[in-house]
């Protein structure tokens, strides 16, 4: 069960992130940094009783390693989702999902360049295959026709969000083990609130937030509870177990879940070619996460030859 746990966690993370995109699109009439500030404020309130004691006891560690902690807070907690909501103001949820599925490729490349990690040919093939399947899923959908023959501003914003999340994943791999799990998330949420508040105020959050309707408040509650708290805790746990590159490849399943969510919630049609593309994504993910087959030792091979 311990072997399967990180993979189950990552499937839940992908489902939650898909909901983050769909709910973010539903709230796209609101200013993006106001949405992001609302979600991290709700998450801060939730985490306060859970992480207060760890944050207080871990304060010397936070002071000693404040630079990576600040990087974690600004990348994964504050600006990644703010950039997603900004992108959704210009483009469709499916376009956001396909661009977010670039994260495994970028993570793998930066892991090779910055961390010196080495990968098998099968893993490289799995990343390429899953990315191609994700492209098929989105290219077949109606959302792809929204921006023909050019680059949508939302696509550029989403590419920046991809780089931000890759940086967050690498920081988690290198530094997250130093920090207490709940206490560090509480501190990062506090930093994210401080970082987002001035930008949200410039957007007019002080006028927008008091006028929110019940459905918009429910959407913010989802964003504050699940993507901001539950998904981050699950993702950080899985990342520590299997590493950033193998964890990130699960995000190639995001177009599949987003497509299903758009069908169920928004009434979008699912085409046969999209189903084929989804299967390609799943095969690619499986190739990438397959563990290396253990090679028998010289003594074992010699024993087998003697027999």
C-alpha positions as CSV (number, residue, x, y, z in Angstrom):
1,X,0.0,0.0,0.0
2,X,2.9,2.4,0.7
3,X,4.1,1.9,-2.9
4,X,0.6,2.8,-4.3
5,X,0.0,5.7,-1.9
6,X,1.9,8.4,-3.8
7,X,0.2,7.4,-7.0
8,X,-3.2,7.5,-5.5
9,X,-2.4,10.9,-4.0
10,X,-1.4,12.2,-7.4
11,X,-4.6,11.0,-9.0
12,X,-6.5,13.0,-6.4
13,X,-4.3,16.0,-7.0
14,X,-5.1,15.9,-10.7
15,X,-8.8,15.7,-10.1
16,X,-8.6,18.6,-7.7
17,X,-6.5,20.6,-10.2
18,X,-9.0,19.9,-12.9
19,X,-11.7,21.3,-10.6
20,X,-9.5,24.3,-10.0
21,X,-9.4,25.1,-13.7
22,X,-13.2,24.6,-14.2
23,X,-14.1,26.6,-11.1
24,X,-11.6,29.2,-12.1
25,X,-13.2,29.6,-15.5
26,X,-16.6,29.9,-13.8
27,X,-15.2,32.8,-11.7
28,X,-13.3,34.3,-14.6
29,X,-15.4,37.5,-14.5
30,X,-13.6,38.3,-11.2
31,X,-10.1,39.8,-11.2
32,X,-7.6,37.0,-11.1
33,X,-5.4,38.2,-8.2
34,X,-8.6,38.9,-6.2
35,X,-9.6,35.2,-6.7
36,X,-6.2,34.1,-5.7
37,X,-6.1,36.2,-2.6
38,X,-9.6,35.0,-1.6
39,X,-8.5,31.4,-1.9
40,X,-5.3,31.7,0.0
41,X,-7.1,33.7,2.8
42,X,-9.6,30.9,3.2
43,X,-6.8,28.3,3.2
44,X,-5.0,30.4,5.9
45,X,-8.0,30.3,8.1
46,X,-8.3,26.5,7.7
47,X,-4.6,25.9,8.3
48,X,-4.3,28.2,11.3
49,X,-5.5,25.6,13.9
50,X,-3.8,22.8,12.1
51,X,-0.4,24.3,11.7
52,X,0.0,26.9,14.5
53,X,2.0,24.7,16.9
54,X,4.3,23.4,14.2
55,X,4.9,26.9,12.8
56,X,5.7,28.2,16.3
57,X,8.1,25.3,17.1
58,X,9.7,25.4,13.7
59,X,10.4,29.1,13.6
60,X,14.2,28.7,14.0
61,X,14.2,26.5,10.9
62,X,12.1,28.9,9.0
63,X,14.4,31.8,9.8
64,X,17.5,29.8,8.9
65,X,16.1,28.6,5.5
66,X,13.9,31.6,4.7
67,X,15.0,31.9,1.1
68,X,13.7,28.5,-0.1
69,X,10.6,29.0,2.1
70,X,9.9,32.3,0.4
71,X,10.5,30.7,-3.1
72,X,8.0,27.9,-2.2
73,X,5.4,30.4,-1.0
74,X,5.6,32.8,-4.0
75,X,5.8,30.0,-6.6
76,X,3.4,27.2,-5.7
77,X,1.1,29.0,-3.3
78,X,0.8,32.5,-4.5
79,X,1.5,33.1,-8.2
80,X,1.0,29.8,-9.9
81,X,-2.8,29.8,-9.5
82,X,-3.0,33.5,-9.9
83,X,-1.5,33.1,-13.3
84,X,-3.9,30.3,-14.1
85,X,-6.9,32.5,-13.3
86,X,-5.4,35.3,-15.4
87,X,-4.9,32.9,-18.3
88,X,-8.6,31.7,-18.0
89,X,-9.7,35.3,-18.6
90,X,-8.4,34.9,-22.2
91,X,-8.6,31.2,-23.0
92,X,-10.5,28.0,-22.4
93,X,-10.1,25.5,-19.6
94,X,-9.0,22.8,-22.1
95,X,-6.3,25.1,-23.5
96,X,-5.1,25.8,-19.9
97,X,-5.1,22.0,-19.2
98,X,-2.9,21.2,-22.3
99,X,-0.4,23.8,-21.5
100,X,-0.3,22.7,-17.8
101,X,0.5,19.2,-19.2
102,X,3.8,20.6,-20.4
103,X,5.0,20.6,-16.8
104,X,6.4,17.0,-16.9
105,X,8.5,17.8,-20.0
106,X,9.9,21.0,-18.5
107,X,10.5,19.4,-15.1
108,X,12.4,16.5,-16.7
109,X,14.6,18.8,-18.7
110,X,15.4,21.1,-15.8
111,X,16.0,18.1,-13.6
112,X,18.6,17.0,-16.1
113,X,20.2,20.4,-16.5
114,X,20.1,21.6,-12.8
115,X,20.1,18.5,-10.7
116,X,22.0,16.1,-13.0
117,X,19.3,13.4,-12.9
118,X,19.5,10.7,-15.5
119,X,16.5,9.0,-17.2
120,X,16.0,5.9,-19.2
121,X,14.9,6.0,-22.8
122,X,11.5,4.5,-21.8
123,X,10.9,7.4,-19.4
124,X,11.7,10.0,-22.1
125,X,9.4,8.1,-24.5
126,X,6.6,8.1,-21.9
127,X,6.8,11.8,-21.4
128,X,6.7,12.5,-25.2
129,X,3.9,10.0,-25.6
130,X,1.8,11.4,-22.8
131,X,2.3,14.9,-24.1
132,X,1.3,13.9,-27.6
133,X,-1.8,12.3,-26.3
134,X,-2.7,15.5,-24.4
135,X,-2.2,17.5,-27.6
136,X,-4.7,15.2,-29.4
137,X,-7.2,15.6,-26.6
138,X,-7.2,19.4,-26.8
139,X,-6.7,19.7,-30.6
140,X,-9.9,17.6,-31.1
141,X,-11.9,19.7,-28.7
142,X,-14.0,22.8,-29.4
143,X,-11.8,24.9,-27.2
144,X,-8.9,24.6,-29.7
145,X,-10.8,26.6,-32.3
146,X,-11.0,29.6,-30.0
147,X,-7.5,30.9,-30.9
148,X,-6.8,29.7,-34.5
149,X,-3.6,30.7,-36.2
150,X,-2.0,32.6,-33.3
151,X,-0.9,32.7,-29.7
152,X,-3.5,33.7,-27.3
153,X,-2.4,36.0,-24.4
154,X,-3.8,33.4,-22.0
155,X,-1.5,30.8,-23.5
156,X,1.6,33.0,-22.8
157,X,0.4,33.6,-19.3
158,X,-0.1,29.8,-18.8
159,X,3.4,29.1,-20.1
160,X,4.8,31.4,-17.4
161,X,2.6,29.5,-14.9
162,X,4.2,26.2,-16.0
163,X,7.7,27.6,-15.3
164,X,6.6,28.8,-11.9
165,X,5.2,25.4,-11.0
166,X,8.3,23.6,-12.2
167,X,10.4,25.8,-10.0
168,X,8.1,25.0,-7.1
169,X,8.5,21.3,-7.7
170,X,12.2,21.5,-7.7
171,X,12.2,23.5,-4.5
172,X,10.0,21.0,-2.8
173,X,12.3,18.2,-3.8
174,X,15.4,20.0,-2.5
175,X,14.1,21.8,0.6
176,X,10.6,20.7,1.8
177,X,12.0,17.9,4.0
178,X,13.5,20.5,6.3
179,X,10.1,22.0,7.2
180,X,7.2,20.7,9.3
181,X,4.4,19.8,6.9
182,X,1.5,21.7,8.4
183,X,3.5,24.5,9.9
184,X,5.3,25.3,6.7
185,X,2.1,25.4,4.7
186,X,0.7,27.9,7.2
187,X,3.7,30.1,6.9
188,X,3.7,29.9,3.1
189,X,0.0,30.8,3.1
190,X,0.7,33.8,5.3
191,X,3.5,34.9,2.9
192,X,1.2,34.4,-0.1
193,X,-1.5,36.6,1.5
194,X,1.0,39.4,2.0
195,X,2.3,39.1,-1.5
196,X,-1.1,39.0,-3.2
197,X,-3.0,41.6,-1.1
198,X,-1.4,44.7,-2.7
199,X,-2.0,43.4,-6.2
200,X,-5.6,42.5,-5.4
201,X,-6.2,45.9,-3.9
202,X,-5.0,47.5,-7.1
203,X,-7.6,45.3,-8.9
204,X,-10.3,46.7,-6.7
205,X,-10.8,43.7,-4.4
206,X,-12.2,45.9,-1.7
207,X,-15.1,46.6,-4.0
208,X,-15.5,43.1,-5.5
209,X,-15.4,40.8,-2.5
210,X,-18.3,42.4,-0.6
211,X,-20.6,41.9,-3.7
212,X,-19.9,38.2,-4.3
213,X,-23.0,36.0,-4.8
214,X,-23.5,32.7,-3.1
215,X,-22.3,30.6,-6.1
216,X,-19.1,32.7,-6.3
217,X,-18.5,32.3,-2.5
218,X,-19.0,28.5,-2.9
219,X,-16.4,28.6,-5.8
220,X,-13.9,30.5,-3.7
221,X,-14.5,28.0,-0.8
222,X,-13.6,25.1,-3.1
223,X,-10.5,26.9,-4.3
224,X,-9.5,27.7,-0.7
225,X,-10.0,24.2,0.7
226,X,-9.0,21.8,-2.1
227,X,-6.4,23.2,-4.5
228,X,-4.9,25.4,-1.8
229,X,-4.6,22.9,1.1
230,X,-5.6,19.4,0.3
231,X,-3.9,19.2,-3.1
232,X,-0.7,20.8,-1.9
233,X,-0.3,18.5,1.1
234,X,-0.9,15.4,-1.1
235,X,1.4,16.7,-3.9
236,X,4.2,17.5,-1.5
237,X,3.9,14.0,0.2
238,X,4.0,12.2,-3.2
239,X,6.8,14.4,-4.4
240,X,9.0,13.4,-1.5
241,X,8.3,9.7,-2.3
242,X,8.8,9.5,-6.0
243,X,10.6,12.7,-7.1
244,X,9.5,15.8,-9.1
245,X,9.7,14.3,-12.6
246,X,7.7,11.2,-11.9
247,X,5.2,13.2,-9.9
248,X,4.8,15.9,-12.5
249,X,4.0,13.4,-15.3
250,X,0.6,12.8,-13.7
251,X,-0.3,16.3,-14.7
252,X,-0.5,15.0,-18.3
253,X,-3.8,13.4,-17.1
254,X,-5.1,16.9,-16.5
255,X,-6.6,17.3,-20.0
256,X,-8.5,14.0,-19.5
257,X,-10.1,15.0,-16.2
258,X,-10.8,18.5,-17.5
259,X,-12.5,17.2,-20.6
260,X,-14.6,14.8,-18.5
261,X,-15.4,17.7,-16.1
262,X,-16.4,20.0,-18.9
263,X,-18.7,17.2,-20.3
264,X,-20.4,16.6,-17.0
265,X,-20.6,20.2,-15.8
266,X,-20.7,22.3,-18.9
267,X,-22.3,19.8,-21.3
268,X,-19.4,19.6,-23.8
269,X,-19.3,16.7,-26.2
270,X,-16.6,14.0,-26.0
271,X,-15.4,12.9,-29.4
272,X,-13.9,9.4,-30.2
273,X,-10.5,11.0,-31.1
274,X,-10.5,12.6,-27.6
275,X,-11.0,9.1,-26.1
276,X,-8.1,7.8,-28.1
277,X,-5.9,10.7,-27.1
278,X,-6.8,10.1,-23.4
279,X,-5.7,6.5,-23.7
280,X,-2.4,7.6,-25.2
281,X,-1.9,9.9,-22.2
282,X,-2.5,7.1,-19.8
283,X,-0.1,4.8,-21.6
284,X,2.5,7.5,-21.6
285,X,2.1,8.2,-17.9
286,X,2.4,4.4,-17.2
287,X,5.7,4.2,-19.2
288,X,7.2,7.1,-17.2
289,X,6.3,5.9,-13.8
290,X,7.4,2.3,-14.3
291,X,10.2,1.5,-11.8
292,X,13.6,0.4,-13.1
293,X,13.8,-3.3,-13.2
294,X,16.4,-4.5,-10.8
295,X,19.5,-6.1,-12.4
296,X,20.8,-9.2,-10.8
297,X,24.1,-9.0,-9.1
298,X,27.2,-10.7,-10.5
299,X,27.1,-13.3,-7.7
300,X,23.5,-14.1,-8.5
301,X,24.3,-14.4,-12.2
302,X,27.2,-16.7,-11.5
303,X,25.0,-18.8,-9.2
304,X,22.4,-19.2,-11.9
305,X,25.1,-20.2,-14.4
306,X,26.5,-22.8,-12.0
307,X,23.1,-24.4,-11.6
